[in-house]
Amino acid sequence: MTRRIFIDADACPVKAEAEHVATRHGIRMVLVSNGGIRPSQNPLVESVFVASGPDEADKWIAEACGPGDVVVTGDIPLAAKCVAAGARVVKHNGEELTAANVGMALATRDLMTDLRSADPFRQGGGKMFSKADRSRFLDVLDRVLR
């Protein structure tokens, strides 16, 4: 049974969708950010504002999550920590990260970081977030919560 949904909220494009699904399932949701996020009026949604600085929200989520929780993030190092803590992780595009695939995702991320730092002309940001990604996220989050 799911205890809470944690949202790495600073750059999350699916906060409203996650809130909708959490409300439908009656599950508490925690939005964690450095600020600048408007608090929800929904009694199931809590906003946690952490100190400014790199990875402060990630640190807070990694320490707070555990078995039975779901974490929504696109941050692969955070996802790896959350999976290790026993939480389930869903990326914004609907991809679920598990113990079976998070290591490969982390290695790919590290490789791409190394390639970008070695070649100043290789600075692409990846593909754009699409309606299909949003729809897939909704389907996967709903399935994970069931």
N, C-alpha and C positions, 0 to 999 in steps of 0.2 A: 504494500500500500504506500502511495506517495505521501510524504510528510509535507514537503514544501517545494516550490519552484523558485530557483534563484536565477535572476536575469543580470548578466553583465551588461548594464544598461547604457553606458556612455555612448556607444556607437551601434546599438542594437536596432535593426530596422523592423523588428517584429514584436515590439513591446505590446502594442494594442492587441495583436492576434493572440499572444500568450495570455494576456489578461482575460480575453474572451473565453479561451479554453479553460483556464484556471477557474473562472467563475462558474462555468457550466459544470465542472467537476467538483466545485466547492472546496478547492485546494488553496491554501495560503500561498501568496506569491511575494517575493522580496526583490525589489529593484535596487541594485547596488550601483552607485555612481559617485563621481567626484563633485557632483552638483550640476545645476543647469537642467535638471529633469523636473518637470512639473509633477508634484505628488498626485496620485490618483485619489478620487473620492470613494473608490470601492473599498469597503471595510476589509476585504480579503487581501488587499495590496498594501504592503509596507514599503516605505522608501528609506533606504539607508544611505547616508551621505558620508563618505570617507574622506580623509585628508587628501589634499592635492598632491600629486606626485605620480611617477610612473608605477603602474601595477598595484596601487593601493587597493582598488576595488577587487582585483584578482586575488590578492593576499587575503582579503576579508572573506571572499567566497570560498576559497580553498580551505580556510580554517573552519568555516561554519557548516559546510556541506558534509553529508555522510550518507550511509545506506538509507534508501527510501526517498532520497531527494533527487530532483531533476535540475540540471544546470543548463541554461541556454547561453551559449557563448560561441564566438568565432575564434577565440584565442586558444591556440593549440596547446601551449604550455599549461595554461589554466585547465584545459580539458583533461590533460594527462594527470594533473594533481587531483582533480575531482573524481576521475575514474579510479585512481588509486585509493581514494577515500571511500569508494563504494557507491558513489552517486552515478546516475545515468546522465549522459551529456548529449544534447541536441544542438547542432550548429544552426545558424539562421536559415540555411538553404535546405534544412530537413535531414541532413546527413547525421546519423547517430554515430557517436564515437564510443567505442567499447574497449575492453582490455585487449581484444583481438586485433583492433585496427589503429588504436591511438599511437602506438609506437611508430608505425609506418607514416602516419600523418605528421608526427613530430620530426621524423627524419627527413621527410619531404620538405617541410617548412624550413628546417635548418639548411638543407641543400640549396633551396631557392634563395635564402638570405645570403649564403656564401656566394652564389652566382651573381646576385645583384651587387654585392660589395666589390666583387672582382671586375665587373663590367659596368661602368657608369652609364652606359647607353641601354642597359637592360633594367628598366625601372617600371615596367608595366604593373598595373594594379590588379590584374586578373579580370575575370569576366564580371559584368554588371549584375546586380541583384535583380531578378526578374519576377514576374507574376507567377511563373511556374515554381520558382524557389519558395515564394510565399505560400503557395498552395501545398507544396510538398511539406513545408514546415508544419503547417496546420495539421495535416494528416498524420505525420510522424509524432508530433507532440500529443495529439489525441490518443494515438495507439499506445505510446509509452505510459500515459497516465492511466489507461485501462489496465 
